[in-house]
Each structure stands twice: as C-alpha cells, then as structure tokens.
Amino acid sequence: MGSGNHTLEFKLTSGNPTDTVNIQQFNKYFYDNIILMAPSVKSFGSDLRINDLMEYVDFHHNIMVFGSSDSRKVVRDLVNEFGVDFEDYGYVMNGGVPPKSSSQKAFKQENLAWSSDLFTPLERVFTKLDRPVLFEDGVGAVIDSKSNNMNVFPILRGSPGSFSFNKGAEDRKQTGPYSGNQLTLVAGYQTRYNQRVVVSGSLKMCSNQAMLATRDPKKGNLISSSPNYQLCTEMVEWNLQERGVLKVENVRHQKVGEEWTGANPENYKRQVDIQYFVDIYQK
C-alpha cells in the first residue's frame, strides 16, 4: 500500500516491559513513519513509552495505530492523546448490511460489522465507497468533539443500525451507550504542522482475508475491487502524506484598487486594505 518508495522494518514485542524497541538515539529517529499493529500488548517495551511516541509525532513524523475489541490500556491511552476514545474492553462492533455476494454466507459471526459511511467532507480526498467495508473484531470509538478539538475527525463511521455489545457477556443485551454513526470505526488526526495519525478500531480490517472476502464479482473478483483494499490503501497513503496534501504557489498581494505590477510590495502603510491571492493545488 502507498505509492512511495518505502522500506519496511518489522519490530516484535511480546508486551513484556523488558522488551526493547528503540526508535531514536540522541534525538535522531530511525523511522519516518510508525505503524503499530499490537492492540493487545500491555506494554510497547522499556524504551518505547507513550510520551516517546508523542515526541516522535512532534518531530514531524506520522503514526498509524490498529486496535481491536481486546485493545489494552497502553493502546487506549495512546489514541486518547489524539482525541479518540475506544469503547470499553471486550466490546465489539456488530451490524450493518453486508454486500450481496457469494461470500456473504461465510461472514455471519457476531463480531462483524459492515459500513460504507465515509465521512462526507473527505470525499474529495478519499474515494467514495460503493460497497461496505468488512470491520471484523473491531472496537468502536467516540472522538473528542466537546472540547472543540479541530484536529481529529472520523474517516469511516458506523452504519445506521450498527451497535456494539460485550462479547464476554452471556447474551448480546449488554450493548454500548452509542450506536450507528455516533461511533467512529477509523479516525484521522492532523496537527497544525501537518503530522498525521490514523486510528483503526480493527486490526483485521486491512488483512488479506478481509480484502479477498470482499471482492466484487461484477468487477472480475480483483482484489482492487474490494472496499477494504480501497479504504486501507487510501488511508495509508493519507497517513504517509501521499494523498490529500496541499501545495501553495504564486503568492501575490497588492493594495486594493491598484493594478498588479508583477512584484509584491515590500511594505504597506497602516490601515491600508490589501488584496491577497494564492494558488492552491492538491499534491
């Protein structure tokens, strides 16, 4: 995923506090981007704390975090820093309408949710979903909107009729307090200096199994026809700043009423109205 020339390096952690996962030395970082795919670990290791990851973002880097219904405290605390609040431990998303395909019968387990509810303002950055995404063993989230946090936003929300329930309870009547598009399945966060964070409540959403299972027979069963493939590819590209990046060129300004001379004035008198022009492109 992603069109850039990236080199992947894998680090394993058992969740043991004695594990060592170094990301920098003497304030020189080894990686441009980090993808965390360990939702159930109790610790990232002795040398990788939440504060270290926050400093990593502050130093103009990007992070992608995958959770699940079994996400532990360290992962929950990390995504909280970006305005994302996972539902309680053990709660799993369910509901939505699966696509009409031959593989539909293979996915009737209770830990599945389906959604194509892409956040409308993002339709200029992400391709509109024409089929629902398979969200397996995923936890829903509530994003921070009460404190006027303008940096966090939903990417994919729960479909109408979807809900969460405690999979550890004896029945499914123990449901969460939120449902439908009140719950965010995939969230985005962008700082004022353009560092980007993506939080997915499902680790399995971007698995090969999910992509193969959601292929469209009408499009030749190509993996590129899978809505899971489409969304995961585009959210990785956005996270790595290969998608939805604006470019500013041709900045010009002048006093109101004057003709453009081809050069910006070096200064203006106080209380003078000026006109300001700029060309903005999507990179």
C-alpha positions as CSV (number, residue, x, y, z in Angstrom):
1,M,0.0,0.0,0.0
2,G,1.1,3.5,-0.7
3,S,2.8,4.6,-3.9
4,G,6.0,5.9,-2.3
5,N,9.4,4.1,-2.2
6,H,9.2,2.9,1.4
7,T,11.4,0.4,3.2
8,L,9.7,-1.7,5.8
9,E,11.3,-2.9,9.0
10,F,9.5,-5.1,11.5
11,K,9.9,-5.0,15.3
12,L,8.2,-7.6,17.5
13,T,7.1,-7.1,21.1
14,S,5.6,-9.6,23.4
15,G,4.2,-6.9,25.6
16,N,6.8,-7.6,28.3
17,P,8.1,-4.4,29.9
18,T,11.6,-5.7,29.5
19,D,11.3,-5.8,25.7
20,T,13.4,-3.2,23.8
21,V,12.1,-1.3,20.8
22,N,14.2,1.7,20.1
23,I,13.0,4.4,17.6
24,Q,15.7,7.0,18.2
25,Q,19.2,7.7,19.5
26,F,20.4,11.1,20.6
27,N,17.2,12.6,19.2
28,K,17.9,11.1,15.7
29,Y,14.9,9.0,14.7
30,F,15.4,5.8,12.8
31,Y,12.0,5.8,11.1
32,D,9.9,8.3,9.1
33,N,6.6,6.5,10.0
34,I,5.4,4.0,12.5
35,I,2.6,1.5,12.2
36,L,1.5,-0.1,15.5
37,M,-0.2,-3.4,15.0
38,A,-0.2,-4.8,18.5
39,P,-3.6,-3.9,20.1
40,S,-3.5,-6.5,22.9
41,V,0.0,-5.8,24.3
42,K,0.3,-4.5,27.9
43,S,3.5,-2.5,27.1
44,F,5.4,-1.4,24.0
45,G,8.6,-2.1,25.8
46,S,11.0,-0.5,28.2
47,D,12.3,2.0,25.6
48,L,9.0,3.0,24.0
49,R,6.5,4.8,26.1
50,I,3.5,6.9,25.1
51,N,5.5,10.2,25.7
52,D,8.2,8.9,23.3
53,L,5.6,8.4,20.6
54,M,4.1,11.8,21.2
55,E,7.5,13.4,20.9
56,Y,8.0,11.3,17.7
57,V,4.9,13.0,16.2
58,D,6.1,16.4,17.4
59,F,9.3,15.9,15.4
60,H,7.3,15.8,12.2
61,H,6.6,12.1,11.9
62,N,3.4,10.1,11.3
63,I,1.8,7.2,13.2
64,M,-0.9,4.6,12.3
65,V,-2.5,2.6,15.2
66,F,-4.6,-0.5,14.8
67,G,-6.8,-1.6,17.7
68,S,-9.3,-4.4,18.3
69,S,-12.0,-5.3,20.8
70,D,-9.2,-6.6,23.0
71,S,-7.1,-3.4,23.0
72,R,-5.3,-2.9,26.3
73,K,-4.7,0.2,28.3
74,V,-1.4,1.3,26.7
75,V,-3.1,1.4,23.2
76,R,-6.2,3.1,24.6
77,D,-4.1,5.7,26.4
78,L,-2.1,6.4,23.2
79,V,-5.2,7.0,21.0
80,N,-6.7,9.1,23.8
81,E,-3.8,11.6,23.2
82,F,-5.2,12.1,19.7
83,G,-8.8,12.6,20.8
84,V,-10.0,9.0,20.2
85,D,-11.8,7.1,23.0
86,F,-12.3,3.4,22.4
87,E,-15.3,1.7,23.9
88,D,-14.8,-0.5,26.9
89,Y,-12.6,-3.6,26.8
90,G,-14.4,-6.5,25.3
91,Y,-17.0,-4.5,23.3
92,V,-17.1,-5.4,19.7
93,M,-18.9,-3.8,16.7
94,N,-21.8,-5.6,15.0
95,G,-24.4,-4.8,12.4
96,G,-24.7,-3.1,9.1
97,V,-25.7,-4.6,5.8
98,P,-23.1,-6.9,4.0
99,P,-22.7,-6.8,0.3
100,K,-24.8,-9.1,-1.9
101,S,-22.1,-11.6,-3.0
102,S,-21.5,-15.3,-2.9
103,S,-19.1,-15.0,0.0
104,Q,-21.7,-13.3,2.2
105,K,-22.8,-16.5,3.9
106,A,-19.2,-17.1,5.2
107,F,-19.5,-14.0,7.4
108,K,-22.3,-14.3,9.9
109,Q,-20.3,-14.3,13.1
110,E,-21.3,-11.9,15.8
111,N,-18.1,-10.0,15.7
112,L,-18.6,-8.5,12.3
113,A,-19.8,-5.0,11.2
114,W,-20.2,-3.5,7.8
115,S,-20.1,0.1,6.8
116,S,-19.6,2.4,3.8
117,D,-20.3,5.6,5.8
118,L,-17.3,7.6,4.7
119,F,-17.2,11.0,6.4
120,T,-18.7,13.3,3.7
121,P,-16.2,16.1,3.9
122,L,-13.4,13.6,3.0
123,E,-15.0,12.6,-0.3
124,R,-12.5,14.9,-2.1
125,V,-9.6,13.1,-0.5
126,F,-10.9,9.5,-0.3
127,T,-12.8,7.7,-3.0
128,K,-16.5,7.3,-2.1
129,L,-17.3,3.7,-1.1
130,D,-19.8,1.9,-3.3
131,R,-19.8,-1.2,-1.2
132,P,-19.5,-1.7,2.6
133,V,-16.1,-2.4,4.3
134,L,-15.8,-5.5,6.5
135,F,-14.9,-4.5,10.0
136,E,-14.0,-7.7,11.9
137,D,-13.4,-8.0,15.6
138,G,-13.3,-4.2,15.8
139,V,-13.9,-1.7,18.6
140,G,-15.9,1.5,18.0
141,A,-14.7,4.8,19.2
142,V,-16.0,8.2,20.2
143,I,-14.0,11.1,19.0
144,D,-13.4,14.3,21.0
145,S,-15.8,16.9,19.8
146,K,-16.9,18.5,23.1
147,S,-13.6,20.4,23.6
148,N,-13.6,21.9,20.1
149,N,-10.8,19.6,19.0
150,M,-10.5,20.5,15.4
151,N,-7.6,18.2,14.7
152,V,-9.5,14.9,15.0
153,F,-12.2,13.7,12.6
154,P,-13.9,10.5,11.5
155,I,-12.8,8.7,8.3
156,L,-15.2,5.8,8.5
157,R,-18.2,5.8,10.8
158,G,-20.6,3.1,11.9
159,S,-23.5,2.5,9.6
160,P,-27.1,3.1,10.7
161,G,-28.3,0.2,12.8
162,S,-24.8,-0.9,13.9
163,F,-24.0,-1.2,17.6
164,S,-21.5,-2.7,20.0
165,F,-22.0,-5.4,22.6
166,N,-20.0,-7.1,25.3
167,K,-18.8,-10.3,23.7
168,G,-17.9,-11.6,27.1
169,A,-21.5,-11.4,28.4
170,E,-23.8,-14.3,28.4
171,D,-26.1,-12.6,25.8
172,R,-26.0,-9.6,23.5
173,K,-28.3,-7.4,25.6
174,Q,-25.3,-5.7,27.2
175,T,-24.8,-3.1,24.5
176,G,-22.7,0.1,24.5
177,P,-24.2,3.6,25.0
178,Y,-23.5,4.7,21.4
179,S,-24.6,3.2,18.1
180,G,-24.7,3.9,14.3
181,N,-22.7,6.9,13.1
182,Q,-22.1,8.1,16.7
183,L,-19.3,5.5,16.6
184,T,-16.2,6.0,14.6
185,L,-14.5,3.0,13.1
186,V,-11.5,4.7,11.6
187,A,-10.3,8.2,12.7
188,G,-7.8,10.7,11.4
189,Y,-5.8,13.3,13.2
190,Q,-3.7,16.1,11.7
191,T,-1.6,18.5,13.7
192,R,-1.2,22.2,12.9
193,Y,2.2,21.3,11.4
194,N,0.7,18.5,9.2
195,Q,1.8,15.4,11.1
196,R,-0.8,12.8,10.5
197,V,-2.2,10.0,12.7
198,V,-4.7,7.2,11.7
199,V,-6.5,5.1,14.2
200,S,-8.4,2.0,13.1
201,G,-10.5,0.1,15.6
202,S,-10.0,-3.2,13.7
203,L,-6.6,-4.9,13.0
204,K,-8.3,-7.4,10.7
205,M,-9.9,-4.8,8.5
206,C,-6.7,-4.5,6.4
207,S,-5.9,-8.2,6.4
208,N,-5.6,-10.2,3.2
209,Q,-8.5,-12.3,4.3
210,A,-10.8,-9.3,4.6
211,M,-9.8,-8.0,1.2
212,L,-10.2,-11.3,-0.6
213,A,-13.6,-11.9,1.1
214,T,-15.0,-8.5,-0.1
215,R,-14.0,-8.6,-3.8
216,D,-16.7,-7.6,-6.2
217,P,-17.8,-10.4,-8.6
218,K,-19.1,-7.7,-11.0
219,K,-15.5,-6.4,-11.3
220,G,-13.8,-9.7,-12.0
221,N,-13.1,-10.5,-8.4
222,L,-10.0,-8.4,-8.5
223,I,-8.5,-7.5,-5.1
224,S,-8.6,-3.9,-6.2
225,S,-12.4,-4.2,-6.3
226,S,-12.5,-4.8,-2.5
227,P,-13.7,-1.8,-0.5
228,N,-11.3,-3.0,2.3
229,Y,-8.5,-2.8,-0.2
230,Q,-9.6,0.7,-1.4
231,L,-10.0,2.2,2.1
232,C,-6.9,0.7,3.6
233,T,-4.8,1.7,0.6
234,E,-6.1,5.3,0.7
235,M,-5.8,5.7,4.5
236,V,-2.2,4.5,4.3
237,E,-1.5,7.0,1.5
238,W,-3.1,9.8,3.5
239,N,-1.1,8.8,6.6
240,L,2.2,8.8,4.7
241,Q,1.3,12.1,3.1
242,E,0.9,10.7,-0.4
243,R,-2.7,11.8,-0.6
244,G,-4.6,15.0,0.3
245,V,-1.5,17.2,0.6
246,L,-2.0,20.8,-0.5
247,K,0.6,22.8,-2.4
248,V,0.7,26.6,-2.3
249,E,2.2,28.6,-5.2
250,N,2.2,32.0,-6.7
251,V,1.5,34.1,-3.6
252,R,0.8,37.7,-4.5
253,H,-0.7,40.8,-2.8
254,Q,-1.4,44.4,-3.6
255,K,-3.2,47.5,-2.4
256,V,-7.0,47.4,-3.1
257,G,-7.7,49.3,-6.3
258,E,-4.2,49.1,-7.7
259,E,-3.1,47.1,-10.7
260,W,-0.8,44.1,-10.3
261,T,2.8,45.2,-11.2
262,G,4.3,41.7,-11.2
263,A,6.1,42.2,-7.9
264,N,4.8,42.1,-4.3
265,P,5.2,45.4,-2.4
266,E,7.8,45.2,0.4
267,N,5.6,47.1,2.9
268,Y,2.3,48.9,3.3
269,K,1.1,51.9,5.3
270,R,-1.0,51.1,8.4
271,Q,-4.8,50.7,8.0
272,V,-4.5,50.1,4.2
273,D,-6.7,47.5,2.7
274,I,-4.8,44.9,0.6
275,Q,-5.8,42.0,-1.7
276,Y,-4.1,38.7,-1.1
277,F,-4.1,35.9,-3.7
278,V,-2.7,32.4,-3.7
279,D,-2.9,29.3,-5.9
280,I,-3.6,26.1,-4.0
281,Y,-3.1,22.6,-5.6
282,Q,-3.5,19.1,-4.3
283,K,-0.1,17.5,-4.5
